Amino acid sequence: MLNSFLLVFLGLLPIVNPPGSALLFLAITRHGSQEERARLARQIAIYAFFIMIAALHVGAFVLQLFGISVPVLRVAGGLVLALSGWRVLDAPRPHGDTAGGEGAGGARDLAGMAFYPLTMPLTTGPGTVAVAIAIGTRGSGKEAAPLSVIFSAIFGAAIATLGIAVLVYLCYRFADRIQKALGESGSDALGRLFAFILICIGIQILWTGFAELWITLPPR
C-alpha cells in the first residue's frame, strides 16, 4: 500500500502542480466572487479525483476501446488548453461598474466552467492522464498477486489521488489571497500573463504529442 501511495502521489503531483495551476485558475476566474471560487474549487477537486482514479484503473482500456493513442490525447488536450488560454488573454477588461454586476449570469458561466476547462484540461490534463495510464498499466501484470496485495495497492492509489485532490482544493480555494494583495489592475495583469503561459503550456503539450506521432510515420 505504501509503495502504491508513493508511486501514484509522487508520479502525479508534479504533473498536476496544484500551486501553479491555482494561479491559472485565478487568471480564468479573477472576475468571480470569493464564494463562487470556493464552490468551483470544491467541484474541481471532486472532478480531478475521479479523473485520476478512472485514468489509473480504466484509462488504458478506454483509449484502446476508442482507438485513441496517448500522443493523440496530448495533441487534442494541448489544443484545447491553448484555446482556453487565448480566450482569457483576449477577453475584454470589464469596467468597474460591471465587475460586480454580472449576477446570476456570471455565476452560471463560472459553474459551467468547472469541468471544462478548469478540471480538464487545466488541472488534470493530457499529461496527468498519460502518466496515470502509464502507472496503472505498470501494475496490470500482477494478476497472480494475492487479493490482499491487490486491494492494498488500490487503496494506496486511492489515498494518493485523494491527497492530491485535497491539495488542489486548498490551493484553488485560497488563490484569491493573491488577488487581494495585487488589487484589480495587478490581478488583471497577472491573469493575462498566466493566460499567455497557459497558451504556451498547451502548445508544448501539443508539440510533444505531435513529435511522438511524427516518429511513428513510415519512412519514405
PLY file of the C-alpha trace (Angstrom):
ply
format ascii 1.0
element vertex 220
property float x
property float y
property float z
element edge 219
property int vertex1
property int vertex2
end_header
0.00 0.00 0.00
2.84 2.40 0.85
4.61 1.65 -2.44
1.40 2.26 -4.38
0.77 5.50 -2.49
4.27 6.84 -3.14
4.25 5.77 -6.80
0.95 7.50 -7.57
1.44 10.55 -5.35
4.99 11.34 -6.46
4.17 10.50 -10.07
1.07 12.70 -10.41
1.79 15.60 -8.04
4.45 17.32 -10.22
2.18 16.99 -13.27
-0.96 18.31 -11.57
1.11 21.02 -9.80
-1.69 22.48 -7.61
0.15 25.74 -6.69
0.98 26.55 -10.30
-2.45 25.52 -11.55
-4.03 27.70 -8.85
-2.54 30.80 -10.48
-4.02 29.78 -13.82
-7.33 29.10 -12.07
-7.19 32.60 -10.62
-6.48 34.04 -14.07
-9.60 32.46 -15.54
-11.92 33.20 -12.57
-10.50 36.54 -11.44
-13.84 38.31 -12.00
-15.81 35.84 -9.88
-16.69 36.29 -6.23
-14.95 34.54 -3.36
-17.96 32.28 -2.80
-18.07 31.29 -6.47
-14.37 30.41 -6.48
-14.74 28.39 -3.28
-17.59 26.42 -4.84
-15.58 25.93 -8.03
-12.55 24.75 -6.06
-14.64 22.04 -4.38
-16.16 20.88 -7.67
-12.79 20.84 -9.45
-11.20 18.80 -6.65
-14.00 16.22 -6.86
-13.79 16.03 -10.67
-9.98 15.78 -10.55
-10.16 12.90 -8.06
-12.48 10.85 -10.26
-10.49 11.62 -13.42
-7.25 10.42 -11.80
-8.90 7.30 -10.40
-10.51 6.49 -13.75
-7.26 7.08 -15.65
-5.36 4.82 -13.25
-7.72 1.86 -13.47
-9.63 2.06 -16.77
-7.83 4.75 -18.77
-5.84 2.37 -20.94
-8.95 0.29 -21.64
-10.99 3.35 -22.67
-8.29 4.62 -25.02
-7.94 1.17 -26.54
-11.72 0.84 -26.88
-11.95 4.02 -28.95
-8.64 3.50 -30.74
-7.07 6.66 -29.26
-3.34 6.79 -28.63
-1.67 8.82 -25.90
0.06 11.15 -28.43
-3.33 11.96 -29.98
-4.64 12.65 -26.48
-1.77 15.07 -25.94
-2.41 16.87 -29.25
-6.13 17.28 -28.56
-5.62 18.31 -24.94
-2.87 20.77 -25.81
-5.04 22.37 -28.49
-7.96 22.77 -26.09
-5.69 24.20 -23.38
-4.15 26.72 -25.77
-7.58 27.85 -26.98
-8.76 28.25 -23.37
-5.75 30.41 -22.61
-6.36 32.52 -25.71
-9.96 33.22 -24.68
-8.75 34.50 -21.30
-5.91 36.53 -22.82
-8.13 38.15 -25.45
-11.11 38.76 -23.16
-12.06 42.45 -22.82
-11.35 44.00 -19.47
-14.64 44.71 -17.66
-15.31 48.17 -16.26
-15.60 48.72 -12.56
-19.39 49.01 -12.64
-19.81 45.67 -14.41
-17.38 43.59 -12.37
-19.86 43.17 -9.58
-22.97 43.31 -11.73
-22.72 40.03 -13.56
-25.16 38.49 -11.12
-26.57 35.05 -11.69
-25.42 35.00 -15.31
-21.78 35.33 -14.31
-22.21 32.67 -11.64
-23.73 30.30 -14.19
-20.85 30.95 -16.57
-18.29 30.07 -13.89
-20.25 27.00 -12.79
-20.30 25.78 -16.38
-16.50 26.02 -16.47
-15.99 23.68 -13.51
-15.29 20.58 -15.60
-14.16 22.22 -18.85
-11.72 23.88 -18.97
-10.89 24.22 -15.24
-10.68 20.50 -14.45
-9.99 19.09 -17.89
-7.55 20.07 -19.31
-6.29 22.75 -16.86
-5.95 20.70 -13.66
-5.90 17.10 -14.82
-4.96 17.46 -18.46
-3.49 15.07 -21.01
-0.18 14.96 -19.16
-1.87 13.81 -15.95
-3.99 11.26 -17.81
-0.98 9.90 -19.71
1.09 9.48 -16.53
-1.84 7.90 -14.67
-2.42 5.45 -17.50
1.28 4.56 -17.52
1.22 3.96 -13.75
-1.94 1.88 -13.98
-0.57 -0.18 -16.86
2.63 -0.78 -14.93
0.73 -2.71 -12.30
-1.57 -4.56 -14.68
0.73 -7.58 -14.96
0.29 -8.62 -11.32
-2.92 -10.62 -11.60
-1.26 -13.54 -9.81
-0.71 -11.48 -6.65
-2.87 -12.23 -3.60
-6.11 -10.32 -3.30
-4.88 -8.60 -0.16
-1.92 -7.16 -2.08
-4.15 -6.02 -4.96
-6.64 -4.33 -2.62
-3.80 -2.69 -0.68
-2.37 -1.28 -3.91
-5.78 0.03 -4.98
-6.35 1.58 -1.55
-2.91 3.21 -1.58
-3.56 4.69 -5.02
-6.95 5.99 -3.89
-5.41 7.69 -0.84
-2.74 9.27 -3.06
-5.27 10.67 -5.54
-7.44 11.90 -2.64
-4.42 13.70 -1.17
-3.71 15.41 -4.50
-7.38 16.40 -4.82
-7.27 17.95 -1.33
-4.17 19.94 -2.30
-5.97 21.13 -5.44
-8.90 22.30 -3.33
-6.74 24.16 -0.81
-4.61 25.89 -3.45
-7.62 26.89 -5.56
-9.72 27.86 -2.55
-7.18 30.37 -1.27
-5.86 31.61 -4.62
-7.83 34.82 -4.16
-5.35 35.92 -1.49
-3.07 36.85 -4.40
-5.82 38.92 -5.99
-6.45 40.81 -2.76
-2.76 41.61 -2.43
-2.38 42.83 -6.04
-5.62 44.75 -6.45
-7.86 44.84 -9.54
-5.29 46.17 -12.03
-2.49 43.96 -10.75
-4.63 40.83 -10.75
-5.83 41.62 -14.29
-2.22 41.97 -15.47
-1.19 38.79 -13.66
-4.20 36.97 -15.08
-3.30 37.86 -18.64
0.32 36.90 -18.01
-0.68 33.45 -16.81
-3.18 33.16 -19.66
-0.23 33.57 -22.00
1.67 30.93 -20.01
-1.40 28.68 -20.36
-1.20 29.08 -24.14
2.49 28.14 -24.02
1.74 25.06 -21.91
-0.95 23.99 -24.35
1.35 24.41 -27.35
4.10 22.50 -25.52
1.73 19.58 -24.84
0.51 19.71 -28.44
4.08 19.73 -29.77
5.06 16.78 -27.55
2.16 14.74 -28.89
2.88 15.81 -32.47
6.55 14.81 -32.10
5.50 11.39 -30.79
3.16 10.96 -33.75
5.77 12.16 -36.25
8.29 9.44 -35.40
5.64 6.79 -35.99
5.17 7.78 -39.63
6.51 5.17 -42.04
9.73 6.21 -43.81
9.50 7.08 -47.46
0 1
1 2
2 3
3 4
4 5
5 6
6 7
7 8
8 9
9 10
10 11
11 12
12 13
13 14
14 15
15 16
16 17
17 18
18 19
19 20
20 21
21 22
22 23
23 24
24 25
25 26
26 27
27 28
28 29
29 30
30 31
31 32
32 33
33 34
34 35
35 36
36 37
37 38
38 39
39 40
40 41
41 42
42 43
43 44
44 45
45 46
46 47
47 48
48 49
49 50
50 51
51 52
52 53
53 54
54 55
55 56
56 57
57 58
58 59
59 60
60 61
61 62
62 63
63 64
64 65
65 66
66 67
67 68
68 69
69 70
70 71
71 72
72 73
73 74
74 75
75 76
76 77
77 78
78 79
79 80
80 81
81 82
82 83
83 84
84 85
85 86
86 87
87 88
88 89
89 90
90 91
91 92
92 93
93 94
94 95
95 96
96 97
97 98
98 99
99 100
100 101
101 102
102 103
103 104
104 105
105 106
106 107
107 108
108 109
109 110
110 111
111 112
112 113
113 114
114 115
115 116
116 117
117 118
118 119
119 120
120 121
121 122
122 123
123 124
124 125
125 126
126 127
127 128
128 129
129 130
130 131
131 132
132 133
133 134
134 135
135 136
136 137
137 138
138 139
139 140
140 141
141 142
142 143
143 144
144 145
145 146
146 147
147 148
148 149
149 150
150 151
151 152
152 153
153 154
154 155
155 156
156 157
157 158
158 159
159 160
160 161
161 162
162 163
163 164
164 165
165 166
166 167
167 168
168 169
169 170
170 171
171 172
172 173
173 174
174 175
175 176
176 177
177 178
178 179
179 180
180 181
181 182
182 183
183 184
184 185
185 186
186 187
187 188
188 189
189 190
190 191
191 192
192 193
193 194
194 195
195 196
196 197
197 198
198 199
199 200
200 201
201 202
202 203
203 204
204 205
205 206
206 207
207 208
208 209
209 210
210 211
211 212
212 213
213 214
214 215
215 216
216 217
217 218
218 219
